[in-house]
Amino acid sequence: MSRRIKLVEQDQLLKKIAKLESMCDQLQSEMRYLDQLLVEVGFEEGLKTLKAAAIELIDKKKNPET
């Protein structure tokens, strides 16, 4: 493989990495914001509490007698 092709591939990989890092940053910001909103509406620990409540509801739906 020529040096020029390797440089092009490396450049493409660096661009993909930058795009993924940007997406990750955006998702982390959205998760922090959602967590904050959940705390404000009464989920004491935000996403953690919401997840636990959802699991509990699913369990009750699967096993209504317990």
KOLTOR-409851 format. One record per residue: x, z negated, y negated of N, C-alpha, C in turn; residue in three letters; chain. Coordinates in nm, 2 decimals, always signed. Layout:
N
n.px: X	n.pz: Z	n.py: Y	ca.px: X	ca.pz: Z	ca.py: Y	c.px: X	c.pz: Z	c.py: Y	aa: Ala	ch: A
...
//
This chain:
66
n.px: +0.09	n.pz: +0.00	n.py: +0.12	ca.px: +0.00	ca.pz: +0.00	ca.py: +0.00	c.px: +0.09	c.pz: +0.00	c.py: -0.12	aa: Met	ch: A
n.px: +0.05	n.pz: +0.08	n.py: -0.22	ca.px: +0.14	ca.pz: +0.09	ca.py: -0.34	c.px: +0.12	c.pz: -0.03	c.py: -0.43	aa: Ser	ch: A
n.px: +0.22	n.pz: -0.05	n.py: -0.51	ca.px: +0.22	ca.pz: -0.16	ca.py: -0.60	c.px: +0.11	c.pz: -0.15	c.py: -0.70	aa: Arg	ch: A
n.px: +0.08	n.pz: -0.03	n.py: -0.74	ca.px: -0.03	ca.pz: -0.01	ca.py: -0.83	c.px: -0.17	c.pz: -0.05	c.py: -0.77	aa: Arg	ch: A
n.px: -0.19	n.pz: -0.01	n.py: -0.65	ca.px: -0.32	ca.pz: -0.05	ca.py: -0.58	c.px: -0.33	c.pz: -0.20	c.py: -0.57	aa: Ile	ch: A
n.px: -0.22	n.pz: -0.27	n.py: -0.54	ca.px: -0.22	ca.pz: -0.41	ca.py: -0.52	c.px: -0.25	c.pz: -0.48	c.py: -0.66	aa: Lys	ch: A
n.px: -0.20	n.pz: -0.42	n.py: -0.76	ca.px: -0.23	ca.pz: -0.48	ca.py: -0.90	c.px: -0.37	c.pz: -0.46	c.py: -0.93	aa: Leu	ch: A
n.px: -0.43	n.pz: -0.35	n.py: -0.90	ca.px: -0.57	ca.pz: -0.32	ca.py: -0.92	c.px: -0.66	c.pz: -0.42	c.py: -0.84	aa: Val	ch: A
n.px: -0.62	n.pz: -0.44	n.py: -0.72	ca.px: -0.70	ca.pz: -0.53	ca.py: -0.63	c.px: -0.69	c.pz: -0.67	c.py: -0.68	aa: Glu	ch: A
n.px: -0.57	n.pz: -0.71	n.py: -0.73	ca.px: -0.54	ca.pz: -0.84	ca.py: -0.78	c.px: -0.63	c.pz: -0.86	c.py: -0.91	aa: Gln	ch: A
n.px: -0.63	n.pz: -0.76	n.py: -0.99	ca.px: -0.71	ca.pz: -0.77	ca.py: -1.11	c.px: -0.86	c.pz: -0.78	c.py: -1.08	aa: Asp	ch: A
n.px: -0.91	n.pz: -0.71	n.py: -0.98	ca.px: -1.05	ca.pz: -0.72	ca.py: -0.94	c.px: -1.08	c.pz: -0.86	c.py: -0.89	aa: Gln	ch: A
n.px: -0.99	n.pz: -0.91	n.py: -0.81	ca.px: -1.01	ca.pz: -1.05	ca.py: -0.75	c.px: -1.01	c.pz: -1.15	c.py: -0.87	aa: Leu	ch: A
n.px: -0.92	n.pz: -1.14	n.py: -0.96	ca.px: -0.92	ca.pz: -1.23	ca.py: -1.08	c.px: -1.05	c.pz: -1.22	c.py: -1.16	aa: Leu	ch: A
n.px: -1.10	n.pz: -1.10	n.py: -1.17	ca.px: -1.23	ca.pz: -1.09	ca.py: -1.24	c.px: -1.34	c.pz: -1.15	c.py: -1.16	aa: Lys	ch: A
n.px: -1.34	n.pz: -1.14	n.py: -1.03	ca.px: -1.44	ca.pz: -1.20	ca.py: -0.95	c.px: -1.43	c.pz: -1.35	c.py: -0.95	aa: Lys	ch: A
n.px: -1.31	n.pz: -1.40	n.py: -0.95	ca.px: -1.29	ca.pz: -1.55	ca.py: -0.96	c.px: -1.34	c.pz: -1.60	c.py: -1.09	aa: Ile	ch: A
n.px: -1.31	n.pz: -1.53	n.py: -1.20	ca.px: -1.36	ca.pz: -1.57	ca.py: -1.33	c.px: -1.51	c.pz: -1.57	c.py: -1.34	aa: Ala	ch: A
n.px: -1.58	n.pz: -1.47	n.py: -1.28	ca.px: -1.72	ca.pz: -1.46	ca.py: -1.27	c.px: -1.78	c.pz: -1.58	c.py: -1.19	aa: Lys	ch: A
n.px: -1.72	n.pz: -1.61	n.py: -1.08	ca.px: -1.77	ca.pz: -1.72	ca.py: -0.99	c.px: -1.75	c.pz: -1.85	c.py: -1.06	aa: Leu	ch: A
n.px: -1.64	n.pz: -1.87	n.py: -1.13	ca.px: -1.61	ca.pz: -1.99	ca.py: -1.21	c.px: -1.72	c.pz: -2.01	c.py: -1.32	aa: Glu	ch: A
n.px: -1.75	n.pz: -1.90	n.py: -1.38	ca.px: -1.86	ca.pz: -1.91	ca.py: -1.49	c.px: -1.99	c.pz: -1.94	c.py: -1.43	aa: Ser	ch: A
n.px: -2.03	n.pz: -1.88	n.py: -1.32	ca.px: -2.15	ca.pz: -1.91	ca.py: -1.25	c.px: -2.16	c.pz: -2.06	c.py: -1.21	aa: Met	ch: A
n.px: -2.05	n.pz: -2.11	n.py: -1.15	ca.px: -2.04	ca.pz: -2.25	ca.py: -1.11	c.px: -2.06	c.pz: -2.34	c.py: -1.23	aa: Cys	ch: A
n.px: -1.99	n.pz: -2.31	n.py: -1.34	ca.px: -2.01	ca.pz: -2.39	ca.py: -1.46	c.px: -2.16	c.pz: -2.39	c.py: -1.51	aa: Asp	ch: A
n.px: -2.22	n.pz: -2.28	n.py: -1.50	ca.px: -2.36	ca.pz: -2.27	ca.py: -1.55	c.px: -2.45	c.pz: -2.35	c.py: -1.45	aa: Gln	ch: A
n.px: -2.43	n.pz: -2.33	n.py: -1.32	ca.px: -2.51	ca.pz: -2.41	ca.py: -1.23	c.px: -2.49	c.pz: -2.56	c.py: -1.24	aa: Leu	ch: A
n.px: -2.36	n.pz: -2.60	n.py: -1.26	ca.px: -2.34	ca.pz: -2.74	ca.py: -1.28	c.px: -2.41	c.pz: -2.80	c.py: -1.41	aa: Gln	ch: A
n.px: -2.41	n.pz: -2.72	n.py: -1.51	ca.px: -2.48	ca.pz: -2.76	ca.py: -1.64	c.px: -2.63	c.pz: -2.77	c.py: -1.61	aa: Ser	ch: A
n.px: -2.69	n.pz: -2.67	n.py: -1.54	ca.px: -2.83	ca.pz: -2.68	ca.py: -1.51	c.px: -2.86	c.pz: -2.80	c.py: -1.42	aa: Glu	ch: A
n.px: -2.78	n.pz: -2.83	n.py: -1.32	ca.px: -2.80	ca.pz: -2.95	ca.py: -1.24	c.px: -2.80	c.pz: -3.07	c.py: -1.32	aa: Met	ch: A
n.px: -2.70	n.pz: -3.09	n.py: -1.41	ca.px: -2.69	ca.pz: -3.21	ca.py: -1.49	c.px: -2.82	c.pz: -3.22	c.py: -1.58	aa: Arg	ch: A
n.px: -2.86	n.pz: -3.11	n.py: -1.64	ca.px: -2.98	ca.pz: -3.11	ca.py: -1.72	c.px: -3.10	c.pz: -3.15	c.py: -1.64	aa: Tyr	ch: A
n.px: -3.12	n.pz: -3.09	n.py: -1.52	ca.px: -3.23	ca.pz: -3.12	ca.py: -1.44	c.px: -3.23	c.pz: -3.27	c.py: -1.40	aa: Leu	ch: A
n.px: -3.11	n.pz: -3.32	n.py: -1.36	ca.px: -3.09	ca.pz: -3.46	ca.py: -1.33	c.px: -3.14	c.pz: -3.55	c.py: -1.44	aa: Asp	ch: A
n.px: -3.10	n.pz: -3.51	n.py: -1.56	ca.px: -3.13	ca.pz: -3.59	ca.py: -1.68	c.px: -3.29	c.pz: -3.59	c.py: -1.70	aa: Gln	ch: A
n.px: -3.35	n.pz: -3.47	n.py: -1.69	ca.px: -3.49	ca.pz: -3.46	ca.py: -1.70	c.px: -3.57	c.pz: -3.55	c.py: -1.60	aa: Leu	ch: A
n.px: -3.52	n.pz: -3.54	n.py: -1.48	ca.px: -3.58	ca.pz: -3.62	ca.py: -1.37	c.px: -3.57	c.pz: -3.77	c.py: -1.40	aa: Leu	ch: A
n.px: -3.46	n.pz: -3.82	n.py: -1.46	ca.px: -3.45	ca.pz: -3.96	ca.py: -1.50	c.px: -3.55	c.pz: -3.99	c.py: -1.61	aa: Val	ch: A
n.px: -3.56	n.pz: -3.90	n.py: -1.70	ca.px: -3.65	ca.pz: -3.92	ca.py: -1.81	c.px: -3.80	c.pz: -3.93	c.py: -1.77	aa: Glu	ch: A
n.px: -3.83	n.pz: -3.86	n.py: -1.66	ca.px: -3.97	ca.pz: -3.86	ca.py: -1.62	c.px: -4.00	c.pz: -3.97	c.py: -1.51	aa: Val	ch: A
n.px: -3.90	n.pz: -4.05	n.py: -1.48	ca.px: -3.92	ca.pz: -4.17	ca.py: -1.39	c.px: -3.85	c.pz: -4.17	c.py: -1.26	aa: Gly	ch: A
n.px: -3.77	n.pz: -4.07	n.py: -1.23	ca.px: -3.69	ca.pz: -4.07	ca.py: -1.10	c.px: -3.56	c.pz: -4.15	c.py: -1.14	aa: Phe	ch: A
n.px: -3.55	n.pz: -4.27	n.py: -1.10	ca.px: -3.45	ca.pz: -4.36	ca.py: -1.14	c.px: -3.31	c.pz: -4.30	c.py: -1.13	aa: Glu	ch: A
n.px: -3.28	n.pz: -4.24	n.py: -1.02	ca.px: -3.14	ca.pz: -4.18	ca.py: -1.00	c.px: -3.15	c.pz: -4.03	c.py: -1.01	aa: Glu	ch: A
n.px: -3.25	n.pz: -3.97	n.py: -1.07	ca.px: -3.25	ca.pz: -3.83	ca.py: -1.09	c.px: -3.27	c.pz: -3.75	c.py: -0.96	aa: Gly	ch: A
n.px: -3.19	n.pz: -3.65	n.py: -0.94	ca.px: -3.20	ca.pz: -3.57	ca.py: -0.82	c.px: -3.19	c.pz: -3.65	c.py: -0.69	aa: Leu	ch: A
n.px: -3.11	n.pz: -3.75	n.py: -0.69	ca.px: -3.09	ca.pz: -3.83	ca.py: -0.57	c.px: -3.23	c.pz: -3.89	c.py: -0.53	aa: Lys	ch: A
n.px: -3.30	n.pz: -3.95	n.py: -0.63	ca.px: -3.43	ca.pz: -4.01	ca.py: -0.60	c.px: -3.53	c.pz: -3.91	c.py: -0.57	aa: Thr	ch: A
n.px: -3.53	n.pz: -3.79	n.py: -0.63	ca.px: -3.62	ca.pz: -3.68	ca.py: -0.60	c.px: -3.61	c.pz: -3.64	c.py: -0.46	aa: Leu	ch: A
n.px: -3.48	n.pz: -3.62	n.py: -0.42	ca.px: -3.45	ca.pz: -3.57	ca.py: -0.28	c.px: -3.51	c.pz: -3.68	c.py: -0.18	aa: Lys	ch: A
n.px: -3.48	n.pz: -3.80	n.py: -0.21	ca.px: -3.53	ca.pz: -3.91	ca.py: -0.11	c.px: -3.68	c.pz: -3.91	c.py: -0.11	aa: Ala	ch: A
n.px: -3.75	n.pz: -3.89	n.py: -0.22	ca.px: -3.90	ca.pz: -3.89	ca.py: -0.22	c.px: -3.95	c.pz: -3.77	c.py: -0.15	aa: Ala	ch: A
n.px: -3.89	n.pz: -3.65	n.py: -0.17	ca.px: -3.93	ca.pz: -3.53	ca.py: -0.10	c.px: -3.91	c.pz: -3.55	c.py: +0.06	aa: Ala	ch: A
n.px: -3.80	n.pz: -3.60	n.py: +0.10	ca.px: -3.78	ca.pz: -3.63	ca.py: +0.24	c.px: -3.88	c.pz: -3.72	c.py: +0.30	aa: Ile	ch: A
n.px: -3.91	n.pz: -3.83	n.py: +0.22	ca.px: -4.02	ca.pz: -3.92	ca.py: +0.27	c.px: -4.15	c.pz: -3.86	c.py: +0.28	aa: Glu	ch: A
n.px: -4.19	n.pz: -3.77	n.py: +0.18	ca.px: -4.32	ca.pz: -3.70	ca.py: +0.19	c.px: -4.32	c.pz: -3.61	c.py: +0.31	aa: Leu	ch: A
n.px: -4.21	n.pz: -3.54	n.py: +0.34	ca.px: -4.21	ca.pz: -3.44	ca.py: +0.45	c.px: -4.22	c.pz: -3.52	c.py: +0.58	aa: Ile	ch: A
n.px: -4.15	n.pz: -3.64	n.py: +0.59	ca.px: -4.16	ca.pz: -3.72	ca.py: +0.71	c.px: -4.30	c.pz: -3.77	c.py: +0.73	aa: Asp	ch: A
n.px: -4.37	n.pz: -3.81	n.py: +0.62	ca.px: -4.51	ca.pz: -3.86	ca.py: +0.64	c.px: -4.60	c.pz: -3.75	c.py: +0.68	aa: Lys	ch: A
n.px: -4.58	n.pz: -3.63	n.py: +0.63	ca.px: -4.66	ca.pz: -3.51	ca.py: +0.67	c.px: -4.64	c.pz: -3.48	c.py: +0.81	aa: Lys	ch: A
n.px: -4.52	n.pz: -3.49	n.py: +0.86	ca.px: -4.49	ca.pz: -3.46	ca.py: +1.00	c.px: -4.54	c.pz: -3.57	c.py: +1.10	aa: Lys	ch: A
n.px: -4.54	n.pz: -3.69	n.py: +1.05	ca.px: -4.58	ca.pz: -3.81	ca.py: +1.13	c.px: -4.68	c.pz: -3.89	c.py: +1.05	aa: Asn	ch: A
n.px: -4.81	n.pz: -3.84	n.py: +1.04	ca.px: -4.90	ca.pz: -3.91	ca.py: +0.96	c.px: -4.94	c.pz: -4.05	c.py: +1.01	aa: Pro	ch: A
n.px: -4.92	n.pz: -4.08	n.py: +1.14	ca.px: -4.96	ca.pz: -4.21	ca.py: +1.19	c.px: -4.86	c.pz: -4.32	c.py: +1.15	aa: Glu	ch: A
n.px: -4.74	n.pz: -4.29	n.py: +1.11	ca.px: -4.64	ca.pz: -4.40	ca.py: +1.08	c.px: -4.65	c.pz: -4.44	c.py: +0.93	aa: Thr	ch: A
//
